[in-house]
Amino acid sequence: MKFSKGQVFSVVIAIIIAFFLSTYDLPYYIQKPGGADALNPIVQVDNGDDSEGDFHLVTVRGGQATPIQYALAKILPHHDVLPLDQVRPEGISDDEYFQAQLHMMESSQEASTVVAYTAANEDISIDYNGVYVVSVVDGMPADGILKMGDRIIGIDDTEISESDDLISYIDSKKAGNTVRLTIVRNEEELEKEVTLEAFEGTDNKIGIGIQLVTDRDVSVSPEITFASGSIGGPSAGLMFSLEIYDQLTEGDLTKGHQIAGTGEIDYNGNVGRIGGIDKKIVAADREGIEVFFAPNEGGRGGDSNYEVAKKKAEEIGTDMVIVPVDTFEDALHYLEEELQ
């Protein structure tokens, strides 16, 4: 069968259009429900206690939109289309964003380890080594001066052990002040000067435009290992802490149930707000989760994580129980005293 030049041209054009629609990156990001993975294979405490049920880490899937994906996301349920700069700061590459998410996951694992081992009265020691730069905001004072991976160990001859040290010091300054940072980059100690600026829309809060995590060495006994792979972000902190505590202590904290939740956790056990909780409710329901912990944000209502989670649960008609929590202790109390 012979094809005319016009037919060949039409086929080529169709292939080019199809390739464009499926590969061209638009300045939008798509979020949709991910999975609800059992934590027992991911978190392993040496000689940890077993449970009949499972704690689950819940994820949101996402990525930069192509034209086809953009169109589908507009009609498929539980999909959101967001401007790319709301998810990934301008000037940050895909690789830098991914590495930043992995850093946040590592920090989350450390915080959850500290919370769980402390609550279980197990051996733990912490050494503070400064602050890692996770990302640098494009166009802000640190842009072109600091780099992702720099470790800040001092500011104006004041030693920096953790992120709160740096934040508190900068909060004591004014816009226009210049600070001298002592950093470690590629094992070389350097001095860098940065002039502070006020952030728009933050009641003139000043800063240098970096996202940071504290560099800690946490040593525990019994030992613990994590196998979270390419999962990033800080939102699994609460569930990590519950899984670790359950393995460290006798008895079955799950009481045979499938339990999930979300929330960033700090080293004092406070549970913080996260993004995409409505997608996580859908993902958890699809995996047959019975109980879901949601950050309560002090009971502020409105668009708090708990209120959004409860609304989405009602919308999809799930039997899953949505439990508001502000702290690790809130979740532990529910499991020990209220879960049947």
Secondary structure in CASP SS format (residue, H / E / C, confidence):
PFRMAT SS
TARGET T0000
AUTHOR 0000-0000-0000
METHOD secondary structure of the structure
MODEL  1
M C 1.00
K C 1.00
F C 1.00
S C 1.00
K H 1.00
G H 1.00
Q H 1.00
V H 1.00
F H 1.00
S H 1.00
V H 1.00
V H 1.00
I H 1.00
A H 1.00
I H 1.00
I H 1.00
I H 1.00
A H 1.00
F H 1.00
F H 1.00
L H 1.00
S H 1.00
T H 1.00
Y C 1.00
D C 1.00
L C 1.00
P C 1.00
Y E 1.00
Y E 1.00
I E 1.00
Q E 1.00
K E 1.00
P E 1.00
G E 1.00
G E 1.00
A E 1.00
D E 1.00
A E 1.00
L C 1.00
N C 1.00
P C 1.00
I C 1.00
V E 1.00
Q E 1.00
V E 1.00
D C 1.00
N C 1.00
G C 1.00
D C 1.00
D C 1.00
S C 1.00
E C 1.00
G C 1.00
D E 1.00
F E 1.00
H E 1.00
L E 1.00
V E 1.00
T E 1.00
V E 1.00
R E 1.00
G E 1.00
G E 1.00
Q E 1.00
A C 1.00
T C 1.00
P H 1.00
I H 1.00
Q H 1.00
Y H 1.00
A H 1.00
L H 1.00
A H 1.00
K H 1.00
I H 1.00
L C 1.00
P C 1.00
H C 1.00
H C 1.00
D E 1.00
V E 1.00
L E 1.00
P E 1.00
L H 1.00
D H 1.00
Q H 1.00
V H 1.00
R C 1.00
P C 1.00
E C 1.00
G C 1.00
I C 1.00
S C 1.00
D H 1.00
D H 1.00
E H 1.00
Y H 1.00
F H 1.00
Q H 1.00
A H 1.00
Q H 1.00
L H 1.00
H H 1.00
M H 1.00
M H 1.00
E H 1.00
S H 1.00
S H 1.00
Q H 1.00
E H 1.00
A H 1.00
S H 1.00
T H 1.00
V H 1.00
V H 1.00
A H 1.00
Y H 1.00
T H 1.00
A H 1.00
A C 1.00
N C 1.00
E C 1.00
D E 1.00
I E 1.00
S E 1.00
I E 1.00
D E 1.00
Y E 1.00
N E 1.00
G E 1.00
V E 1.00
Y E 1.00
V E 1.00
V E 1.00
S E 1.00
V E 1.00
V C 1.00
D C 1.00
G C 1.00
M C 1.00
P C 1.00
A C 1.00
D E 1.00
G C 1.00
I C 1.00
L E 1.00
K C 1.00
M C 1.00
G C 1.00
D C 1.00
R E 1.00
I E 1.00
I E 1.00
G E 1.00
I E 1.00
D C 1.00
D C 1.00
T E 1.00
E E 1.00
I C 1.00
S C 1.00
E C 1.00
S H 1.00
D H 1.00
D H 1.00
L H 1.00
I H 1.00
S H 1.00
Y H 1.00
I H 1.00
D H 1.00
S C 1.00
K C 1.00
K C 1.00
A C 1.00
G C 1.00
N C 1.00
T E 1.00
V E 1.00
R E 1.00
L E 1.00
T E 1.00
I E 1.00
V E 1.00
R E 1.00
N C 1.00
E C 1.00
E E 1.00
E E 1.00
L E 1.00
E E 1.00
K E 1.00
E E 1.00
V E 1.00
T E 1.00
L C 1.00
E E 1.00
A E 1.00
F C 1.00
E C 1.00
G C 1.00
T C 1.00
D C 1.00
N C 1.00
K C 1.00
I E 1.00
G E 1.00
I C 1.00
G C 1.00
I E 1.00
Q E 1.00
L E 1.00
V E 1.00
T E 1.00
D E 1.00
R E 1.00
D E 1.00
V E 1.00
S E 1.00
V E 1.00
S E 1.00
P C 1.00
E C 1.00
I E 1.00
T E 1.00
F E 1.00
A C 1.00
S C 1.00
G C 1.00
S C 1.00
I C 1.00
G C 1.00
G C 1.00
P C 1.00
S C 1.00
A C 1.00
G H 1.00
L H 1.00
M H 1.00
F H 1.00
S H 1.00
L H 1.00
E H 1.00
I H 1.00
Y H 1.00
D H 1.00
Q H 1.00
L H 1.00
T C 1.00
E C 1.00
G C 1.00
D C 1.00
L C 1.00
T C 1.00
K C 1.00
G C 1.00
H C 1.00
Q E 1.00
I E 1.00
A E 1.00
G E 1.00
T C 1.00
G C 1.00
E E 1.00
I E 1.00
D C 1.00
Y C 1.00
N C 1.00
G C 1.00
N E 1.00
V E 1.00
G E 1.00
R C 1.00
I C 1.00
G C 1.00
G C 1.00
I H 1.00
D H 1.00
K H 1.00
K H 1.00
I H 1.00
V H 1.00
A H 1.00
A H 1.00
D H 1.00
R H 1.00
E C 1.00
G C 1.00
I C 1.00
E C 1.00
V E 1.00
F E 1.00
F E 1.00
A E 1.00
P E 1.00
N C 1.00
E H 1.00
G H 1.00
G H 1.00
R C 1.00
G C 1.00
G C 1.00
D C 1.00
S C 1.00
N H 1.00
Y H 1.00
E H 1.00
V H 1.00
A H 1.00
K H 1.00
K H 1.00
K H 1.00
A H 1.00
E H 1.00
E H 1.00
I H 1.00
G C 1.00
T C 1.00
D C 1.00
M C 1.00
V E 1.00
I E 1.00
V E 1.00
P E 1.00
V E 1.00
D C 1.00
T E 1.00
F H 1.00
E H 1.00
D H 1.00
A H 1.00
L H 1.00
H H 1.00
Y H 1.00
L H 1.00
E H 1.00
E H 1.00
E H 1.00
L C 1.00
Q C 1.00
END
